[in-house]
Amino acid sequence: MIREKITAAIGKQVGAWDVVIIGGGATGVGCAVDAATRGFSVLLLEQQDFGKGTSSRSTKLVHGGVRYLRKGDIPLVREALRERGVLRKNAPDLVSEQPFLIPCYGVLDKLFYGIGMKIYDWLSGRYAFTRSRIVSRREALEIAPMVVTEGLSGGVIYYDGRFDDTRLLVGLVQTAASHGAVLLNYARVTGITKDAAGRAKGVSFIDTESGTELAVSARSVINATGVFTDPVRKMTSHAAKPILKFAQGVHIVVDGRFLGSQTSIMIPKTSDGRVLFCIPWHGNTLIGTTDTQVESAELEPRALASEIEFLIENASRYLSIGPTIDDVLSVFAGIRPLIANAGNEKTSSISRSHDIFVDAAGLVTVTGGKWTTYRRMAEDAVDKAIMVGGLDELRCVTNNVQILNDVRPNGGRRLHPDLVHTEEDVVRAVRTEMARTVEDVLARRTRALFINARAAMEMAPTVAGIIATELEFDDEWVRRQIDEFSKLARGYLVRSDDVPRSDAD
């Protein structure tokens, strides 16, 4: 089986790995692709499943960031727009062009947003998508029939990228592996070893499935653990000061009828000064996101009632039929790792740019950033790891590395009448995508938990049975998996007939 083969490969490694990467989200896996395609020996270790944290909880956009343009962060927007173009070129089956309507309720709005989106087009340069344009009231309603009509003067159509975050991440994992990288999930790093001079020379970790403790040596170690960056930095220095602040972003999923179109709506004015997106996603409508400062990072963050109310209220100002809490099929939250600046500025004001830190032990930390810029973050991190580890100065080639396509054959018995996922999807997830649990399959290899949490709970027994057959697990494992997944999934339900929620929860 694939995991056992990977564990065996780690044990057979002779000498030091060129690069060991801690963290299996977008940035960590991006580092694995970058380093492996340069020709280095690469080991990546992830404490849970690939994309378990922030990387599976995005707004599903590959974009430059309209909000960052409004804030004047031109370098970030330009970089992200370039990376958007590179990603569409390298993953055409995973990243596609998505039209957005900015509804306008006055001539000045049309002029303001029309000029703004022309600047957005211009900043994308040779990586431009279809150009933006101002549209009349009639055309706006043809494009987005569910937008509020009272006072509507027209709108601005612009184009950005859309993707499914964890499906792209699976493609990146497979791409890294195809170039010789070794990637292992459920491998929790417990320490960073040092040589006599105090330099990082490897890591120790536990295979959490078997409980086996292992140690490997490395010429360079990259910390790409996202919101868990600071605890890993303390593995080389207990005195390391925190470099991150945290912001929670929440999304809700409702029926597709609330959007009623394959065109997304960008809501330009919310009560907290942010923008909001209503996006067609797997036949439903995804609405997000929020920006709530939180004090700590969790693997399973939970949405506050106030955040859900914020999304419903602000979306309802622009949708002719607004969703209610009873319409929410699923809610999910993610934590953004933001590089803290001096002072007490709000997280919404902190730039989404990334940065590289190297401590006295030579641990390379890459953090901040956003999904769209993962490739550039990885390039910068590996460049630094080459310098720190004295590796051959091989150049980055990921500008032109094709990401393995998400081939999903039709057929097979559906797992639930409300969702398209089949038994074949589960088998493939286990055999070729390193899924080990019901959550891996229903949250990340498929998106069932994020699309419709109640349906996912009903699918869990069948999925557990298929996984157990594939991996030769016993009935007790099946019962435990069903219980654990049901408990997890209840946190994605918000309807009034479900578990009560409050800001104090």
N, C-alpha and C positions, 0 to 999 in steps of 0.2 A: 504494500500500500504506500501511497505517496509520502505520508508523514514519516513512516518508518524508514523509507529510503533516504529521506532528508536527514533524519537523525543519524543514520549510519554514515552518511557522507560527511557530516560534521566530525564524527569520531575518527574518520580516516584521514582528515586533513593533516598533512605533514608541514610543520613549521607554522609561522605566523600568517594569518590572513592579512592581505593588504589593508582592507577596510572592514571594520565591524560597525554596523549601524544599529542603534537602539531606537526602536519605534517603527511601527508598520502602518502609519497613516500615509497621506499623500506625499508629504515631504520625505519621510524615511524611505518609502518605496521608490520615490523619484530619485533619491540618492543612490539606491541600489541599481536602478536602470543606468544612471549616469556613470557610476564607477565601473560597472560590469561592461558597458559598451566601450569604455576606454581600454579595457583589457585587464583590469585589476581583479584579484580574487576577493569576493565579497560575501560576507555573512550578515544577514539581517535577523534580528530577534524582536518579536512582538509579544508583550505580556498577555494579551488577550487574543482577539481575532483581528485580522487586517481591517482597518477602518472602523473599529469598534467605537472610537471616540468622535472627535469633531469632524473627521473626514467623511462620515456617513450622514451628517446632519446639516448639510449646506442647503442653500436655496436652489440648487441644481442649475446654476448659471455659470457659464464661462464668459466673463465680462470684464470690461475695463473699470466699471464702477461709476455710474452716473452721479451718485452721491459724492464721490471723491472729486469729481470734476467740479461740482458746485462748491465744494470746500477749497478748491484751488490746488489740490494735490496733483498737479499736472505730471510730474515724473512717475508717480504710481500708476496713473491712468494710462500714460503712454506705454509703460512697461507691460501692464496687464493686457492692453489691446494687442500688442505685438505677440504676447504669449497666447492669447486667444487664437490668433491666426495660425501660429505654429501648431497648436493643439488640434485645430480643425484639419490642418494638412496631414498631420501624423496619425490622427484617429478619426477618419471621416465617417466610420460606422458608429462611433460612440459620441461624437460631437456634431451638432447640427445648428443651422441658422434658425433663429426664432424671432418672429415679428412681435413688437411691443407697440401698444397704443398709449400715449399720454393724453388722456382726455382733458380738454381745455374749456374753461367756462368764462371766456372773455378774449377779446382780440389781443390784449397785451400778453396773456398767457401763451397764446399761439406764437407770438413773436419771440417771447423770451425762451420758450422751450425749443422752438424751431432753430434759433441761432445756437443755443446750447448743444443741440444734437448735431448741427453742422460742424461745430468744433470737435465733438466726439468723433465724427467721421474723419475729420482731417487728421486728428492725432493718431488714428490707426494706420495711416500711410498706406504702404503697399499691402498691408494685411487687412484692408477694409472689407467689410461685409456690404450687403446692399445698402445704398445710401438712404438716409432719412429724408422725410418730406412732410410738409404740412398738408392736412386733409380737411375737407369740408365737414360740416355737421352730418350731412347725408352719408358720406363715405365712412366717417367714423362709426356710425350706427350699423352700416353694412358689415364693417370689419369686426366690431364688438357690440353686438345687439343688446347685451345685458347692462351696458353702462347707463348711468343715470342721465336722463334726457333733459330735465329741467335746467335751463340756462346753458346747455351745451352749445358751444360755438364751433366746435370742430376738434382737431387734435393734431398730434405729431406722431407719425409712424417712424420707428427706428428699429434696427436689427442688432441682436446680440446672440451669444451662443447659449445652447442648452445641452445638458448631459445628465446622466444618472451617475452620481458620484461613486458609489461602490462598484458599479459595473465597470467604470473606467479604472478604478483601483485594482480590481481583479485582472483587468487587461494589463496593467502595469506590472503586477506581480508575475504574471505569466511571461511578459516581455523580459523582465529582469532574469527570470529563471532560464529563458531560452538563450540568454547570453552568458550563462554560467554562474549567475549569482545563486546563493543558497539562502532561502527565506523560510523562517520557521515561526508559526504562530503558537500561542500558548507556551511561550518560553520567556519567563520573567527574569530579567537581569537583576542580580542581587548585589553586585559589587563591581567596581572597576579596579583591576590590579595595576600595581606600579612597579617599576624597576628600582634599582638602588638609587638612582638619581631623582626619583619621585615623578617619573614620567609615566603616563598611562601606557600600559603594554598589553592590555587584554581585558576580558570581562569574565565574570562567573555568572551562571544562570541556572535556573531550575526548569526542567521540562515538567510543567505542571500537570500533565496527564499521567505521567509515570512516577513523578516525584524524584526522578534522577537529577543529581546535581552534576553540572559539567563546567569546565573552564576552557577558554580558548585564548590564544595570544593574538595580538594584532599590532600592525605598524601604526595604524591610525584608528581612533574611535570617534564616531559621530553621534552626537546626541540629537535626535530628531523626534522627540517625544511630545511635542505640542504643549498642551496645558500642563504636562508633568515634567517640563523642562527643569524646573528648579530642584525638585528632589533628586534627579539624576546628577545635576551639577554638584550637589552635596556629597555624592559618592567619592569625589576626588578632593573635596574640601568642605569640611563641616562648617566653615566660616563663610561659605559662599552666600552672598546677599541675593535675595529674590530680584529677578529682572522682569517679571511678568505681572500684569494685571489681567483680570478676567471679566469678560462680558458674555452674558447669556443671550443667545438668539433662539427664539421659539417660532415654530411653524405649525399651522393647522392644515388638515386635509379635509375638504368637503366635496360633495358631489360635483360632477362636471357641469351640471345645469346652471350653477351659479355664475359661471363664466360664459358658457354657451358658445364657445368659439375656440379655435386653435390659435388665436392671437392672444398674447399675454397683455395684461394691463399693468402699467406702472403708475402707481398712485403717487403724485409728486409732493403732496402736502399732508403730513400726519400731525397729530397733536404734539408729538415730541420732536418735530422738525426733521424726521427721517423720511425716506421714501419707502414704499411698500409695494410688493409684487403679488399679482394674482396670475398664476401660471398653469397651463394645462399639463397634467402629469399623470401618466398611466390611467387615462380616462377620467380622472378627477381634477379638482382644482386645488393647487397648493398656494397657501397664503402666508407670506412672511416678509420680514422678520422683525424681531424686537432687538433692543440693546439695553440690557439690564445689568448693571455692575453687580458682580457677586464676589465674595471674599475667598472662595476656594474652588478647586476643580474637582469634579466628580465624573466617574465613568458613565453613570446613568443620571444626568441632571434631570430635574423635573420642572415643568412649566408652572409658573404661578398663575392663580386665577386671574390676577390683574393683567397678565400678559395675554392670556387668551381673550379676555374682554377687549383689550386694546386692539387686537387683530380683527375681531368681529366688528367692533364699532367703526374702525377706520375703513375697512373694506366695504361696510354697508353704506358709507357716505358716497361711494362711487358705483356700487352695483345696484341695479334697479330692484332686485330681490336679494336682500342681504341675508347671509346665513345666521343662524342662531346657535347657541351652544348645543342644542339637540341635533344639529346637522353635522357636527364634527365627527368624522370617521376615525381620525387619529391625530394626536398631537405629539410633537417631539421637540426636544431642546438640545442645543449644543453649546459648548463653551469655547469662546474665541481666546487664543493666547495673544495678548497685546503687550508689546514692549513698553514697560513703564518709563515715563519721563519724569523729570523733576517736578514737584508740585503735586496738586491733587486734582488734575483735570479729569473731566468725565471720560469714561471709556469711549463714548461716542465721538469724542474729539481726538482720540489717539489714532495716529496713522496706521494703516494696515500694511505698511512696508515691512520687510523682513530685515534681519541683521544676523551677523555671524560673530560669535564670541569664542575666544580661545583662552582657557585658564592656564594657570602655572603648570599643570600636569600635562598640558597639550590636548585636553579634551575639546573637541570642536563641537560647538552648540549652534544649531540653526533654528531660529524661531521667528514668530510673527508671520507676516505674509497672509496669503489667501490661496484657495484652491487653484485659481487661474494661473498663479505665478509659481506653482510647485516646481516646474522644470528649471526656472532660473534660480530658485532657492537651492535646488539640488546642485546645480552647476557651481554656484558660489561655495557651497559647503565642501564639495569634493575638491575644488581648487585649493581650499584652505587645508583639507586633509592631506593633500599631496605635499604641500609645503611643510606641514607639521611632521609628517611621517617620513619625509625624505624619499618619497616615491618618484618613479619616473614621471617627468612632466608631459604626460599624454593629454592631448587636447579633448575638450568636450565635443561629442558628436550628436547629442540628442536633438539638435535642431532638425535632423533628418532621419531619426529612428522611428520606424513605423511601430505603433502600438498594436499588439495582437488584437484582432477583431473579436467582438462579442458574438460568436456564432451560436445561435439558439434554434435548433431544428424544431419544426412543428411536430405535433402528434403527442400521444400519451394522454392518460386520464387526468382530468383536472382535479385539483385538490379541493376546490371550493367553487360553487356556482357563481360567486360574485367576483372571482379573480381568475386570471388567465393561467396561473402557474400550474404545472403538471407534475406527476410523479417522476417523469424523466428529468425535470429540472433538479429534483432532489438528488437523484442518482448522479447526475453530472456534477453537481456541487460537491459531493463527497469524493467522487473518483478523480476529478481533474482540477478542483478549485479549493481544496484543502478545508472544506467545511467539516466541522467536528461536532457541532451541537445543533439543536433545533433552532436556537437563536441565530446561529451563523447562517442557516438556510433562510429562515423567514424574515430576518432583519436585513441581511446584507447580500446574500447570493440572489435571492429574490428580494423584493421590497415590500412583501405582504404586511409586515408589522407596521411599516410607516404609511402604507396606503389605507389599510382597514384593519385596525387592531382586533376588533371582535372576530372578524373572519379568520385572522391569523391564529387566534386562540382555538378556534374550531378545527383548524388544520393541523394543529400541533400533534395530536396522537398519531395521525397517519404519517406525518413527517418523522416523528421519533421512531416509528416502526421500521421505516425504510432505512434510516441511518443505522439502526441497530443491526439490521440484516447485512448491510454493506460492511460494517466495521466489526461485526461479531460481538456486539455488546449484549448484555443480558436483560431480562425483564425488569430487574430492579433499576437499571440505568434508564430504561424507557420511562418508568413511573417517575423517577426523579427529574428527568428532563421535562416531562409534561408539567409537573408541579412548578419547577423553576421558571419555565417559559410563561406559564399562566400568571404567576406573580409579577414577572417583568411586564407582560403585556397590559396588565391592569393600569400601569402607570401611563399608558398611551391613550387611555379612554377618558373622556371628559363629559359625556352626555349625562343629563340630569338623573337618569335611572341607574347610573353607575356609582362607583365609590365617590362620596363627597370629597371636594377639594377645597382648599383655602390657602391663602398666602402664608399661613403658619405651618402648613404641612412640610 
